């Protein structure tokens, strides 16, 4: 049974858009659909990126341990783990458009509540403030499960031979969100903007370096929801037989029983655990060992985002066509492991360079040895992460049927979210004991992922290129 085309009778049979067909307008329509969903994802991720530079400082402002940074990050990922497979399955059954529109609106509500944590703490105490951060991040994490529906949308409207490039554009939208999001967050948290907002906004609107980025993130998510409702069209797709009977446990059991999907699900999980150190503890590390504040951290994250946009939007697609998804995943995993191992030692590496040794990106000379070392390792990290994640997404799309794209992406994204649930608290606790340990441990964890992919088991025993 197929989903009816808009304006046709309910029983009308239409070919799935992913089949390509003979319609000469299909390629242009496909590109337009991809552009629209990429735009919605970008706006949503832009809002997510806005709060990244302030989050560790926001948590520290309540005088609690850095372990809470990891716990709050884990809450986001746990909710995403639970929501992603469900949202992916619902998008298979009910449609991509309503899932995407509703979830990004829910993210807007979450970021709005996030911004009021300090005010709630002033009335009800520190515990209530931290609980507000935790609950709002949980809601935002559930909304973030919509990436499975977005990836499935791309798969619906893109021929299989072009999906690596199209899915790379989803990664590029993520990266663009991290280009402009942290930069906007850093600006919104600056003293001059906070002072200007305090003078212009009504007295009942709290204006601090934490509330302004939070409210900006909420506004961007609401804008994305409006764009999804107004512009995004429902793609033609093939409905799965027996829709509505799947469960979260059942979806994971089916994926793990599939010889082609099982190593990919495991790779998503392990990679996410390994990457937790950089996701959660980089900003505290940059503050503690490079002297960065929220604005300087935003500059570095913007740099990483620019590189990620270039890597995933322009570089990964041609490399995947030349090397195959498996080989590119192996190269990306190796580069990511090397960058994680080097990252905590960038201050020492920088002092070996014939450059000034001062710290602080914006507080002194820009081309200091530690800064150059950090930016060089960041470039390697961006390439490795982009190559690995896009290649894994391509392999998932190739191994799933047209009827189960949403469910397959939901399970693998759920596995990644589970890894980001397990990893952050462990990484935060490890950082307190030995600052370098979460990064080095991440590099070690990536070794079995690279080994499995290099052995070809991600393709059910073949070791050649993906195509």
C-alpha positions as CSV (number, residue, x, y, z in Angstrom):
1,X,0.0,0.0,0.0
2,X,1.4,3.4,-0.9
3,X,0.7,6.9,0.5
4,X,-1.7,8.8,-1.8
5,X,-0.4,11.8,-3.7
6,X,-1.8,15.1,-2.5
7,X,-5.1,15.7,-4.3
8,X,-5.7,12.1,-5.4
9,X,-8.3,9.6,-4.2
10,X,-7.2,7.7,-1.1
11,X,-6.9,4.4,-3.0
12,X,-4.7,5.9,-5.8
13,X,-1.4,4.0,-6.3
14,X,1.6,6.1,-6.9
15,X,5.3,5.1,-7.4
16,X,7.7,5.9,-4.6
17,X,9.7,9.0,-5.3
18,X,12.9,7.2,-4.5
19,X,12.4,5.0,-7.5
20,X,13.3,7.8,-9.8
21,X,10.7,7.1,-12.5
22,X,10.4,8.5,-15.9
23,X,9.1,11.9,-15.0
24,X,11.5,14.5,-16.4
25,X,10.6,16.9,-13.7
26,X,11.5,14.4,-11.0
27,X,15.1,15.4,-10.6
28,X,14.3,19.1,-10.1
29,X,11.4,18.2,-7.8
30,X,13.8,16.0,-5.8
31,X,16.4,18.7,-5.5
32,X,13.7,21.2,-4.3
33,X,12.4,18.8,-1.7
34,X,15.9,18.1,-0.5
35,X,16.6,21.8,-0.3
36,X,13.5,22.5,1.8
37,X,14.1,19.7,4.3
38,X,17.7,20.7,4.6
39,X,16.6,24.3,5.3
40,X,14.3,23.1,8.1
41,X,17.0,20.9,9.6
42,X,19.4,23.9,9.4
43,X,17.1,26.2,11.3
44,X,16.4,23.6,14.0
45,X,20.1,22.8,14.4
46,X,20.9,26.5,14.4
47,X,18.8,26.9,17.5
48,X,20.5,23.8,19.1
49,X,23.9,25.3,18.3
50,X,23.1,28.6,19.9
51,X,23.1,27.2,23.4
52,X,26.2,25.1,23.1
53,X,28.7,27.8,24.2
54,X,26.7,28.7,27.3
55,X,25.6,25.3,28.5
56,X,28.7,24.4,30.7
57,X,28.9,27.9,32.1
58,X,25.1,27.9,32.7
59,X,25.5,24.7,34.7
60,X,28.5,26.0,36.6
61,X,26.6,29.2,37.5
62,X,24.6,27.2,40.0
63,X,27.7,26.1,41.8
64,X,27.3,22.3,41.1
65,X,29.8,19.8,40.0
66,X,30.9,19.4,36.4
67,X,29.4,15.9,36.6
68,X,26.0,17.6,36.1
69,X,27.2,18.8,32.7
70,X,27.4,15.2,31.7
71,X,24.1,14.2,33.3
72,X,22.2,17.0,31.5
73,X,23.8,16.0,28.2
74,X,22.9,12.4,28.9
75,X,19.3,13.4,29.5
76,X,19.1,14.9,26.1
77,X,20.6,11.8,24.5
78,X,18.4,9.3,26.5
79,X,15.3,11.1,25.4
80,X,16.6,11.1,21.8
81,X,17.3,7.4,22.1
82,X,13.7,6.7,23.1
83,X,12.2,9.0,20.6
84,X,14.2,8.5,17.4
85,X,13.0,5.0,16.6
86,X,9.4,5.9,17.4
87,X,9.5,9.1,15.4
88,X,11.1,7.2,12.5
89,X,8.5,4.5,12.6
90,X,5.6,7.1,12.9
91,X,7.1,8.9,9.9
92,X,7.0,5.7,7.9
93,X,3.3,5.1,8.9
94,X,1.8,8.6,9.2
95,X,4.1,10.9,7.2
96,X,7.5,12.7,7.4
97,X,6.1,16.3,7.4
98,X,3.9,16.2,10.5
99,X,6.6,14.5,12.5
100,X,9.2,17.1,11.5
101,X,6.9,20.0,12.1
102,X,5.7,18.9,15.5
103,X,9.1,17.9,16.8
104,X,10.8,21.2,16.0
105,X,7.9,23.1,17.6
106,X,8.5,21.0,20.7
107,X,12.1,22.0,20.7
108,X,11.1,25.6,20.7
109,X,9.1,25.1,23.9
110,X,12.0,23.2,25.4
111,X,14.5,26.0,24.8
112,X,12.0,28.6,26.1
113,X,11.8,26.7,29.4
114,X,15.6,26.3,29.4
115,X,16.0,30.0,29.5
116,X,14.0,30.4,32.8
117,X,16.1,28.1,34.9
118,X,17.9,30.9,36.8
119,X,14.5,32.7,37.6
120,X,13.1,29.4,38.8
121,X,16.2,28.8,40.9
122,X,15.8,32.3,42.5
123,X,12.3,31.3,43.7
124,X,12.6,27.6,44.4
125,X,16.3,27.0,44.9
126,X,19.3,25.5,43.1
127,X,17.7,22.0,42.9
128,X,14.7,23.3,41.0
129,X,17.0,25.3,38.7
130,X,19.1,22.2,37.8
131,X,15.9,20.2,37.5
132,X,14.5,22.7,35.0
133,X,17.7,22.4,32.9
134,X,17.4,18.7,33.0
135,X,13.7,18.5,32.1
136,X,14.0,21.1,29.3
137,X,17.0,19.3,27.8
138,X,15.0,16.0,28.0
139,X,12.2,17.5,26.0
140,X,14.6,19.0,23.5
141,X,16.3,15.5,23.2
142,X,12.9,13.9,22.4
143,X,12.4,16.5,19.7
144,X,15.9,15.9,18.4
145,X,14.8,12.4,17.5
146,X,13.3,13.9,14.3
147,X,16.6,13.5,12.5
148,X,15.5,10.0,11.6
149,X,12.5,11.4,9.9
150,X,14.6,14.0,8.1
151,X,17.1,11.3,6.9
152,X,14.2,9.1,5.7
153,X,12.7,12.1,3.9
154,X,16.0,12.5,2.0
155,X,16.0,8.8,1.2
156,X,12.4,9.0,-0.1
157,X,13.2,11.7,-2.7
158,X,16.7,10.7,-3.7
159,X,17.8,7.8,-5.9
160,X,20.0,5.2,-4.1
161,X,23.1,6.1,-6.2
162,X,22.9,9.7,-5.1
163,X,22.0,9.3,-1.4
164,X,25.5,9.6,-0.1
165,X,25.7,13.2,-1.4
166,X,22.2,14.0,-0.3
167,X,22.8,12.6,3.2
168,X,26.0,14.5,3.3
169,X,23.9,17.7,2.8
170,X,22.1,16.7,6.0
171,X,25.5,16.6,7.7
172,X,26.3,19.9,6.1
173,X,23.2,21.4,7.6
174,X,24.3,20.2,11.0
175,X,27.7,21.8,10.4
176,X,26.1,25.0,9.3
177,X,24.1,25.0,12.5
178,X,27.4,24.7,14.3
179,X,28.9,27.5,12.2
180,X,26.3,30.1,12.9
181,X,24.6,28.7,16.0
182,X,27.6,29.0,18.4
183,X,28.6,32.3,16.8
184,X,25.1,33.7,17.4
185,X,25.1,32.2,20.9
186,X,28.4,33.8,21.7
187,X,27.2,37.2,20.4
188,X,23.9,36.9,22.4
189,X,25.9,36.1,25.5
190,X,28.3,39.0,25.2
191,X,28.1,41.9,27.7
192,X,27.2,44.5,25.1
193,X,24.3,42.6,23.7
194,X,23.0,41.7,27.2
195,X,23.2,45.4,28.2
196,X,21.4,46.5,25.0
197,X,18.7,43.9,25.4
198,X,18.2,44.9,29.1
199,X,17.6,48.5,28.0
200,X,15.2,47.6,25.2
201,X,13.1,44.6,26.5
202,X,10.3,44.9,29.0
203,X,11.2,44.4,32.6
204,X,9.5,41.0,32.9
205,X,11.8,39.5,30.3
206,X,15.0,38.2,32.0
207,X,18.1,39.4,30.1
208,X,21.3,37.6,31.0
209,X,24.1,35.9,29.1
210,X,22.1,32.6,29.6
211,X,18.6,33.7,28.8
212,X,19.2,35.5,25.6
213,X,20.8,32.6,23.8
214,X,18.0,30.3,25.1
215,X,15.3,32.5,23.8
216,X,17.0,33.0,20.5
217,X,17.2,29.2,20.2
218,X,13.5,28.9,20.9
219,X,12.7,31.5,18.3
220,X,14.7,29.7,15.6
221,X,13.0,26.4,16.4
222,X,9.6,28.0,16.1
223,X,10.7,29.5,12.8
224,X,11.7,26.0,11.6
225,X,8.3,24.6,12.6
226,X,6.6,27.4,10.7
227,X,8.7,26.7,7.6
228,X,7.9,22.9,7.9
229,X,4.2,23.6,8.0
230,X,4.2,26.3,5.3
231,X,6.7,24.9,2.8
232,X,7.6,21.3,3.4
233,X,5.6,18.8,1.3
234,X,4.9,15.2,2.1
235,X,7.1,12.9,-0.1
236,X,5.7,10.0,-2.0
237,X,6.7,6.9,-0.1
238,X,5.8,3.2,0.3
239,X,4.0,2.4,3.6
240,X,5.3,-0.6,5.5
241,X,3.0,-3.6,5.7
242,X,1.6,-4.1,9.2
243,X,2.1,-0.4,10.1
244,X,1.5,0.5,13.7
245,X,2.5,-2.8,15.3
246,X,6.2,-2.1,15.8
247,X,7.6,-1.4,19.3
248,X,10.9,0.2,20.3
249,X,12.2,-3.1,21.6
250,X,10.9,-4.9,18.5
251,X,12.6,-2.5,16.2
252,X,16.0,-2.9,17.9
253,X,15.6,-6.7,18.0
254,X,14.8,-6.8,14.3
255,X,17.8,-4.6,13.5
256,X,20.2,-6.6,15.6
257,X,19.0,-9.8,14.0
258,X,19.8,-8.4,10.5
259,X,23.3,-9.3,9.5
260,X,23.7,-6.2,7.4
261,X,22.3,-3.7,10.0
262,X,23.7,-5.2,13.2
263,X,27.3,-4.0,12.8
264,X,26.0,-0.5,11.7
265,X,23.9,-0.2,14.9
266,X,26.8,-1.3,17.0
267,X,29.1,1.2,15.2
268,X,26.7,4.1,15.8
269,X,26.6,3.2,19.5
270,X,30.3,2.8,20.0
271,X,31.2,5.9,17.9
272,X,28.7,8.0,20.0
273,X,30.2,6.8,23.3
274,X,33.7,7.6,21.9
275,X,32.7,11.0,20.8
276,X,31.0,11.9,24.1
277,X,34.2,13.4,25.5
278,X,34.5,16.0,22.8
279,X,30.8,16.8,22.8
280,X,30.5,17.3,26.6
281,X,33.9,18.2,27.9
282,X,35.6,20.2,25.2
283,X,34.4,23.6,26.4
284,X,35.4,22.9,30.0
285,X,38.8,21.7,28.6
286,X,39.2,24.8,26.4
287,X,38.3,27.0,29.4
288,X,40.6,25.2,31.8
289,X,43.7,24.7,29.5
290,X,43.4,27.2,26.7
291,X,41.8,30.1,28.7
292,X,38.7,30.3,26.5
293,X,35.5,32.0,27.6
294,X,32.1,31.4,26.0
295,X,32.8,33.8,23.1
296,X,36.2,32.3,22.3
297,X,34.7,28.8,22.5
298,X,32.0,29.9,20.0
299,X,34.7,31.1,17.6
300,X,36.4,27.7,17.7
301,X,33.1,25.8,17.3
302,X,32.3,28.1,14.3
303,X,35.6,27.2,12.8
304,X,34.7,23.5,13.2
305,X,31.3,24.1,11.7
306,X,32.8,25.7,8.6
307,X,35.1,22.8,8.1
308,X,32.2,20.4,8.7
309,X,30.1,22.1,6.1
310,X,32.9,21.9,3.5
311,X,33.7,18.3,4.4
312,X,30.1,16.9,4.4
313,X,28.6,19.2,1.8
314,X,31.4,19.1,-0.8
315,X,34.1,16.6,0.0
316,X,32.4,13.4,1.4
317,X,30.1,12.8,-1.6
318,X,32.9,12.7,-4.2
319,X,35.2,10.7,-1.9
320,X,32.4,8.2,-1.2
321,X,31.9,7.7,-5.0
322,X,35.6,7.2,-5.5
323,X,36.4,5.0,-2.5
324,X,33.1,3.5,-1.4
325,X,31.3,4.0,1.8
326,X,33.2,1.3,3.7
327,X,36.7,2.5,2.9
328,X,35.7,6.1,3.6
329,X,34.2,5.1,7.0
330,X,37.5,3.3,7.8
331,X,39.5,6.4,6.9
332,X,37.2,8.7,8.8
333,X,37.2,6.5,11.9
334,X,41.0,6.4,11.9
335,X,41.2,10.2,11.6
336,X,38.7,10.7,14.3
337,X,40.5,8.4,16.7
338,X,43.8,10.2,16.0
339,X,42.3,13.6,16.7
340,X,40.7,12.5,19.9
341,X,44.0,11.1,21.1
342,X,45.9,14.3,20.3
343,X,43.3,16.8,21.5
344,X,44.0,16.9,25.3
345,X,47.7,17.4,24.6
346,X,47.4,20.4,22.2
347,X,48.8,22.8,24.9
348,X,52.0,20.7,25.1
349,X,52.1,20.2,21.3
350,X,51.6,24.0,20.8
351,X,54.6,24.8,23.0
352,X,56.8,22.7,20.6
353,X,55.9,25.1,17.7
354,X,58.0,28.2,17.0
355,X,55.2,30.5,17.9
356,X,54.2,32.4,21.1
357,X,53.0,30.2,23.9
358,X,50.2,32.3,25.4
359,X,46.7,31.0,25.8
360,X,43.3,32.6,25.1
361,X,42.0,32.9,21.6
362,X,40.7,36.4,22.0
363,X,42.7,37.6,25.0
364,X,46.1,37.8,23.3
365,X,47.9,36.9,20.0
366,X,45.8,34.7,17.8
367,X,48.6,32.6,16.3
368,X,49.9,31.2,19.6
369,X,51.4,27.7,19.5
370,X,48.5,26.0,21.5
371,X,45.9,27.7,19.4
372,X,47.5,26.6,16.1
373,X,47.8,23.0,17.5
374,X,44.2,23.0,18.6
375,X,42.9,24.3,15.3
376,X,45.0,21.7,13.4
377,X,43.7,18.8,15.5
378,X,40.2,20.3,15.1
379,X,40.5,20.1,11.3
380,X,41.4,16.4,11.5
381,X,38.5,15.8,13.9
382,X,36.1,17.5,11.6
383,X,37.2,15.5,8.6
384,X,37.1,12.2,10.5
385,X,33.7,12.8,12.1
386,X,32.1,13.9,8.8
387,X,33.5,11.0,6.8
388,X,32.5,8.4,9.3
389,X,29.0,9.6,10.1
390,X,28.0,10.2,6.5
391,X,29.4,6.9,5.4
392,X,27.5,5.0,8.1
393,X,24.3,6.8,7.1
394,X,24.8,5.8,3.5
395,X,25.4,2.2,4.5
396,X,22.1,2.2,6.5
397,X,20.2,3.6,3.6
398,X,21.6,1.0,1.2
399,X,20.8,-1.9,3.6
400,X,17.2,-0.9,4.4
401,X,14.3,-1.4,2.2
402,X,12.3,1.5,0.8
403,X,9.4,0.7,3.2
404,X,11.6,0.8,6.3
405,X,14.0,3.7,5.7
406,X,12.5,5.7,8.6
407,X,12.6,2.8,11.0
408,X,16.2,1.9,10.1
409,X,17.4,5.4,10.5
410,X,15.4,5.6,13.8
411,X,17.1,2.5,15.2
412,X,20.6,3.6,14.2
413,X,20.1,7.2,15.4
414,X,18.6,5.7,18.6
415,X,21.7,3.6,19.1
416,X,23.8,6.8,18.7
417,X,21.6,8.5,21.2
418,X,22.0,5.6,23.6
419,X,25.8,6.0,23.2
420,X,25.5,9.7,24.0
421,X,23.4,8.8,27.1
422,X,26.1,6.4,28.4
423,X,29.1,8.5,27.4
424,X,28.6,12.0,28.8
425,X,28.3,11.1,32.5
426,X,31.3,8.7,32.3
427,X,33.3,11.3,30.3
428,X,32.5,14.1,32.8
429,X,33.4,11.9,35.8
430,X,36.6,10.8,34.0
431,X,37.5,14.4,33.3
432,X,37.3,15.3,37.0
433,X,39.8,12.4,37.7
434,X,42.2,13.0,34.7
435,X,41.3,15.7,32.2
436,X,42.8,13.8,29.2
437,X,41.1,10.5,29.9
438,X,37.7,10.9,28.2
439,X,39.4,11.9,24.9
440,X,42.0,9.2,24.9
441,X,39.4,6.6,25.9
442,X,37.3,7.7,23.0
443,X,40.2,7.1,20.6
444,X,40.6,3.6,22.1
445,X,36.9,2.8,21.7
446,X,37.0,3.7,18.0
447,X,39.5,0.9,17.3
448,X,37.0,-1.9,17.1
449,X,34.7,0.1,14.9
450,X,37.5,0.7,12.4
451,X,38.4,-3.0,12.7
452,X,34.9,-4.2,11.9
453,X,34.5,-1.8,9.0
454,X,37.9,-2.7,7.6
455,X,37.0,-6.3,7.7
456,X,33.9,-5.6,5.5
457,X,31.4,-7.0,8.0
458,X,29.3,-3.8,7.7
459,X,28.4,-5.1,4.3
460,X,27.6,-8.6,5.3
461,X,31.1,-10.0,4.7
462,X,32.2,-8.1,1.6
463,X,35.2,-5.9,1.9
464,X,35.0,-3.8,-1.3
465,X,33.5,-0.5,-1.9
466,X,29.9,0.2,-1.0
467,X,28.9,0.3,-4.6
